[in-house]
Amino acid sequence: MIRDWILALREPYDRNNAGESEADNLGQGLYLVSLVADKDHPLVHAILSELPKLEVEAEQGLYLKGRSDFAEHPVYQTKWAKYGLRALSLDDSYTVPAIADSYSSLFWMDFRDRHVAGTEAANRTFYPYLGWATDHFRGQKLSPISNRDYPLTWETRASQADYPGMAVIDPTFVTRKTAAPHTWHAAEIFLYLLDQDSDPVP
């Protein structure tokens, strides 16, 4: 459904957080391209030119360090880069650093063994998609889901949201600074449940 949109991508960063160039966008862009094209897509060249700007050489190896959601998350960003490079069968010289990163457990798709326990970004009240991602990473379920809940998906107190627009649905959302429904929340729930359904019954 989003093939044409992906094929038209040329800019490595989505700049959705106050215009910042967020490091996780690079691996995400590579992965998106892998779904509909190959390493010759113009976005791939643009991303490969950006990666060296974020590289850090340390005793444990080469990794990426930049900003995502207004903070440095080198483990999360390096995991995304490795995932995207592998999806396009591109060379990968990065090592996931063995350092604490509160976003590390948000990346549940792979590299679960490369994680240093510490503070996790699992605020289930304001940003429930973070809780779902962490649950997915850990193989647990601490987040609620029920057809009796309303709204089913949401985000509260986001830094870049335009909450007055929610008055169309209900003025309460404006006062509470809540956006609903929320696609990232919905996606994390869906992907978690999809993985549960695909597991063989013992």
VENPEDA-V955880 format. One record per residue. RES is the residue in three letters. PHI is phi in whole degrees, -180 to 180 (* if undefined). OMEGA is omega as a letter, one per 20 degrees, with the letter a starting at -180 (* if undefined). D_CENTER is the distance of its C-alpha to the mean C-alpha in whole Angstrom. Layout:
RES|PHI|OMEGA|D_CENTER  RES|PHI|OMEGA|D_CENTER
This chain:
MET|*|a|20  ILE|-110|a|18  ARG|-55|a|19  ASP|-64|r|21  TRP|-63|r|19  ILE|-63|a|17  LEU|-61|a|20  ALA|-85|a|21  LEU|-67|r|18  ARG|-133|a|20  GLU|-95|a|18  PRO|-66|a|15  TYR|-117|r|13  ASP|-86|r|13  ARG|51|a|14  ASN|-83|r|13  ASN|-111|r|13  ALA|54|r|17  GLY|79|a|17  GLU|-71|r|15  SER|-89|a|14  GLU|-92|a|11  ALA|-63|a|11  ASP|-69|r|7  ASN|-59|a|9  LEU|-66|r|11  GLY|-66|r|10  GLN|-63|r|8  GLY|-63|r|11  LEU|-61|a|13  TYR|-63|r|12  LEU|-58|r|12  VAL|-60|a|16  SER|-61|a|17  LEU|-74|a|17  VAL|-133|a|19  ALA|-149|a|21  ASP|-132|a|22  LYS|-68|r|22  ASP|-86|r|24  HIS|-63|a|22  PRO|-56|a|22  LEU|-65|a|19  VAL|-61|r|19  HIS|-61|a|22  ALA|-62|a|20  ILE|-70|r|17  LEU|-63|r|19  SER|-76|a|21  GLU|-83|a|19  LEU|-53|a|17  PRO|-60|a|21  LYS|-68|a|21  LEU|-109|a|18  GLU|-74|r|20  VAL|-127|r|21  GLU|-99|a|24  ALA|-132|a|25  GLU|-58|a|27  GLN|-84|r|24  GLY|131|a|23  LEU|-92|r|21  TYR|-144|a|18  LEU|-105|r|16  LYS|-146|r|15  GLY|-153|a|14  ARG|-114|r|13  SER|-142|a|9  ASP|53|r|10  PHE|68|r|14  ALA|-151|r|14  GLU|-81|r|14  HIS|-138|a|11  PRO|-62|r|13  VAL|-67|r|12  TYR|-59|a|8  GLN|-68|r|9  THR|-70|r|12  LYS|-59|r|10  TRP|-62|a|8  ALA|-61|a|12  LYS|-62|a|14  TYR|-64|r|12  GLY|-69|r|12  LEU|-62|r|16  ARG|-64|a|17  ALA|-62|r|16  LEU|-104|a|19  SER|55|r|21  LEU|-100|r|21  ASP|-59|a|22  ASP|-136|r|20  SER|-108|a|22  TYR|-91|r|19  THR|-121|r|19  VAL|-68|a|16  PRO|-70|r|18  ALA|-87|r|20  ILE|-133|r|19  ALA|-70|r|17  ASP|-150|a|14  SER|-65|r|13  TYR|-96|a|9  SER|-55|a|10  SER|-80|r|10  LEU|-81|a|7  PHE|-96|a|7  TRP|-98|a|10  MET|-69|a|10  ASP|-171|r|13  PHE|59|r|14  ARG|-67|a|15  ASP|-80|a|18  ARG|-103|a|17  HIS|-152|r|16  VAL|-105|a|18  ALA|-61|a|19  GLY|177|r|19  THR|-67|r|17  GLU|-111|r|14  ALA|-86|a|12  ALA|-120|r|13  ASN|-76|a|15  ARG|-81|a|16  THR|-85|a|18  PHE|-92|a|16  TYR|-127|a|13  PRO|-63|r|13  TYR|-64|r|10  LEU|-67|r|9  GLY|-64|r|12  TRP|-64|r|12  ALA|-63|r|9  THR|-64|r|11  ASP|-59|a|14  HIS|-62|r|13  PHE|-61|a|12  ARG|-88|a|16  GLY|71|r|18  GLN|-129|r|19  LYS|-143|r|19  LEU|-110|a|19  SER|-96|a|18  PRO|-81|r|20  ILE|-152|a|21  SER|-160|r|24  ASN|-75|r|26  ARG|-95|a|28  ASP|-83|r|25  TYR|-149|i|24  PRO|-72|a|22  LEU|-74|r|20  THR|-132|a|17  TRP|-165|r|16  GLU|-147|a|15  THR|-125|r|18  ARG|58|r|18  ALA|-75|a|15  SER|-71|a|17  GLN|-111|a|17  ALA|-80|r|18  ASP|-107|a|21  TYR|-67|r|22  PRO|-55|r|26  GLY|-64|a|25  MET|-74|r|24  ALA|-60|r|28  VAL|-60|a|29  ILE|-88|a|27  ASP|-167|r|29  PRO|-59|r|30  THR|-60|r|28  PHE|-64|r|25  VAL|-66|a|26  THR|-63|a|28  ARG|-86|a|25  LYS|53|a|22  THR|-126|r|20  ALA|-108|r|19  ALA|-151|i|19  PRO|-71|a|18  HIS|-133|a|14  THR|-69|a|12  TRP|-64|r|9  HIS|-59|a|11  ALA|-60|a|13  ALA|-65|r|11  GLU|-64|r|10  ILE|-63|a|14  PHE|-58|a|15  LEU|-69|r|13  TYR|-63|a|14  LEU|-66|r|17  LEU|-62|r|17  ASP|-65|r|17  GLN|-63|a|20  ASP|-68|a|22  SER|-84|r|22  ASP|-71|r|23  PRO|-67|r|27  VAL|-76|a|29  PRO|-67|*|31
